[in-house]
Amino acid sequence: MHSSFRGWVTRATAILAPRNIAPLFITTFLLMGACTGLSDYDSEQIKATMNDSLIVTTESWDVEMVLMQHGRARILIEGSYAISYQSKNRKETHIDGPVYVQLFDTLGAVETEAWSKRAIYLEAKSEFELYDSVRVLTNTERELYTEFLVWSQNTDRITSPRFVTIITPTDSIAGRGFESGTDLADYVIEEISGRMLVD
């Protein structure tokens, strides 16, 4: 009885197979015809999507990153958690805070410190972006407060398009469109909204 059941299953498969092959060939033929009419733009979008789907991620806890510049440590950044994304078109590390940053001068002493809630390192641009409750303090007692700040390793400058407040031992200034050296000694604010002298 067992062997006759197997024969029945085989016959049913043999009868059904020719009926299912025709729709499969028609569907494949239609898809091939539809794909050959893709524009160059559509083809590039498909390639980009395929490349983006091949992302390697690495997670770390209690993170400490040191970036070297001209053979010496230039920046140290610490965070509680980091995840790095790496693909053909994307290499970046997202760091969750509290984030702590130290910038070193040419002699290796701490020139500037910064704190924020999170940060992103964009490897292609060699830039650190600090987000949320950013506070910067220099060894000359200059302070900066903002919600977003960028440090560029290539230019060794810090910038922000957002609202910033700078407090020095002699005055306080606020506005938008900020650029400065890392020691906050030579800064430019494009749209000044307030200034106060300190006695």
N, C-alpha and C positions, 0 to 999 in steps of 0.2 A: 504494500500500500504506500509506503514511503517513497519508493522509486517512481511510481506512477504520478505522484504529486509533483516531483521534480520535472518530469516530462511535460506536464501541463504548464508549469511556470515557464519553461523554455519556449514552448510553442506560443504562449501569450506574448512573450517578449519578441519573438520573431514576427508576429503579426503586427504588433504595435510599432516596431522600429521604422518601417517604411513610411508610416503616416506622420511621425514626428520629424523626420529628416527634412522634408520639404519646407516647413515653416522656418526651420533653423537656417537653411541655405538662403531663403528669401530675406530673413531678418539681417543676416550677415552681409548680404549683397547691398541692401538698402543703407546699412550703417557705413559701409565702405564708400558708397556713393555720396553720402551726406558729409563725410569727413574730408573728402578730397576737395570740397568747395570752401574750406576754411580760408579766411584771409590771413595775411602775414601777422596782423595784430592778434587774431584769435590763436594762431599757432604759438606765438610768443607768450600769450597769457597761459596757455596750457602748459608750456615748458616751465614757466615761472612757478605755477602751482605745483607741478611735479617736483621741482627742486626744493620748494619750501616745505614740502611734505617729508623731505629727508633731513629732519632736524635731530641733532644729537643734543641731549640735555645732560647736565651734570649738577648734582645738588651737593651743597656743603653746609655745615653748621659751624658756628663760632669761627667766622671767616676773618682772615687777615691777608690783605693783598699789599704788595710793595711793588711800585713801578720805579724802574731805574731810568736815569737820564744822564748821559755822558759818563757812564761808569759809576754813578753814585745813586743812592736812594733819594728820590725826589718826593714821592708821596706814599703814605701808608694809609690804608683804609680798613676799618674793622666794622663788622656787622654780625648780627646773630644768625643770619641765614642767607645763602646765595644760591641762585640757580643760573647756570650758564647755558645759552642757546648757541649752537654752532651749526650753520648750514653753508651752502655755497655763497649766498648773498647776505648772510646775517651772522655776526659774531658779537654777542653782548652778554653782559653779566648783570643780573638784577640782584641787589643787595637789600635785605630788609633790616630795619634798625631795632634798636637805636644804632645809627651809623656814626662813627667817629673817624675824623680825617686829620692827619698831620702832614703839613708841607714843610720840607726841610730846605734850609738855605745852602749855599755852596760849601760851607764848613761842616754841614751835617747837623746843625742845631735846628730846633723846631722854630720855624718862622711864623707859621699860621696854623690855627686849629679850627676845625669846623664840626658841627653837629647837625644831623637831620634825621628824619624818620625813615627815609629810604634813598637809594642811589642806583644809578645805572651806569655801567662802563661800556662805552661804544668803542670797540676795538678798531674798527675801520677809520674812525675819526680821531682816535686817541683822546677821547673826552670822557670826563666824569660829569654826570648830571646829578645834582642833589635836589631832593624834593621834600616839601612839607616841613614847616618850622625850622628853616635853615638859619643857623647862627654861626658867624665867623668871628674869631678873635685873633688879633695879631700880637706879636711880642712887644709892639709899641702901644698897646692898649687901645687899638682901633677896633670897633665892632661893626658888624653888618648883619641886618635881619632881612629875610625875604622868604618867599615860598618856593623859589626855583633859582638855582645857580649852576652855571657851567664852568668847569675848569678845563682848559685846553692844554694838553701836554705839548702840542706843536708851538703854540704862541706863548705859553706860560702866563696866560691872562685868565681872569675870571670875568664872566659876563652874566647879565640877566635882562630879559626884556620886560620883566614884571616889576612891581613896586618894590623898592628897597629903602631901608633906613640905615644911614651910616652915623655912628656916634664916635667922635674923637675926643681927646682930652679938652679941646677948646670949643668944639661946636657939634651940631647935629644937623643933618640934611636928609631929605627924603625926596623920592621921585621915581620915574620910570626910565628904562633904557640905560642900564649901568654897564660900565667897563672899567677894569682896574688891573693893576699888578696884584700879585698875591699878597703883598704886604699892606694893601689898601692906602698906600701913600700917594699915588697919582691916579685918582679916579675921575671919571666923567659920568655925569648924569644928564641925559638929554632933556627930560621934562621935569624940572624941579618943581615940587609942590610945597616945599616948606623948608625953612632954615631957622636954627636957633643957636645963639652964642651962649657958651657956658663960661661963667666967671671962675 
